[in-house]
């Protein structure tokens, strides 16, 4: 089981701030594919992954990063300062 956290408009589209997900996905990309296949709201949230960042156990990661041993995955749009 992995805790999946959603922030900003990702959370708004999915309708949840977090959930526990049973997955055998080997990478972040594979997890996103599994989530997209669930329902239209997940498909909408992950339609353009180039507009998203991902963190594994609170460390920024790439989409091809392995999930082995990961406890938490967070998806969020890039932050801008100003």
C-alpha positions in Angstrom: 0.0 0.0 0.0 1.2 3.5 -0.9 -0.2 6.8 0.4 -1.0 9.0 -2.5 -1.4 12.7 -1.9 -3.0 15.2 -4.3 -2.4 19.0 -4.1 -4.0 22.1 -5.7 -6.0 21.5 -8.9 -5.1 17.8 -8.9 -6.9 17.4 -5.6 -9.8 19.5 -7.0 -10.2 17.2 -10.1 -10.0 14.0 -8.1 -12.0 15.2 -5.2 -9.7 13.7 -2.5 -6.6 15.1 -0.7 -5.1 11.7 -0.2 -5.9 8.0 -0.4 -4.2 4.6 0.2 -3.6 2.8 -3.0 -2.9 -0.9 -3.5 -0.5 -1.1 -6.4 2.1 -3.3 -8.0 3.3 -0.5 -10.2 7.1 -0.5 -10.6 7.4 3.2 -11.4 5.6 6.5 -10.9 4.5 6.4 -14.6 3.0 3.0 -14.1 1.1 4.1 -11.0 -0.3 7.1 -13.0 -1.4 4.7 -15.7 -3.2 2.6 -13.0 -4.9 5.7 -11.6 -6.0 7.0 -15.0 -7.7 3.7 -15.7 -9.8 4.0 -12.5 -12.3 6.8 -13.5 -12.7 9.9 -15.7 -11.8 12.2 -12.8 -8.3 10.5 -12.5 -7.9 10.7 -16.3 -8.7 14.4 -16.2 -6.3 15.0 -13.3 -3.4 13.2 -15.1 -4.2 14.2 -18.6 -1.1 16.4 -18.9 1.7 15.1 -16.6 4.1 17.7 -18.0 2.1 20.1 -15.9 2.8 18.1 -12.7 5.6 17.4 -10.3 6.0 14.3 -8.2 7.6 13.6 -4.9 8.4 10.2 -3.3 8.6 10.3 0.4 8.9 14.1 0.3 11.8 14.1 -2.2 11.3 15.4 -5.8 11.5 12.6 -8.2 11.2 11.8 -11.9 8.3 10.0 -13.6 10.4 6.9 -14.2 11.5 6.6 -10.6 11.0 3.2 -9.0 8.3 2.8 -6.3 10.1 -0.1 -4.5 10.1 0.8 -0.8 8.2 4.1 -1.3 5.5 4.9 1.3 4.2 8.2 0.0 3.7 9.6 -3.5 2.6 13.3 -3.9 1.4 14.9 -7.1 1.3 18.7 -7.4 1.7 21.5 -10.0 5.0 23.4 -10.1 5.1 26.2 -7.6 5.9 29.7 -8.6 7.3 32.4 -6.4 6.8 36.1 -6.5 
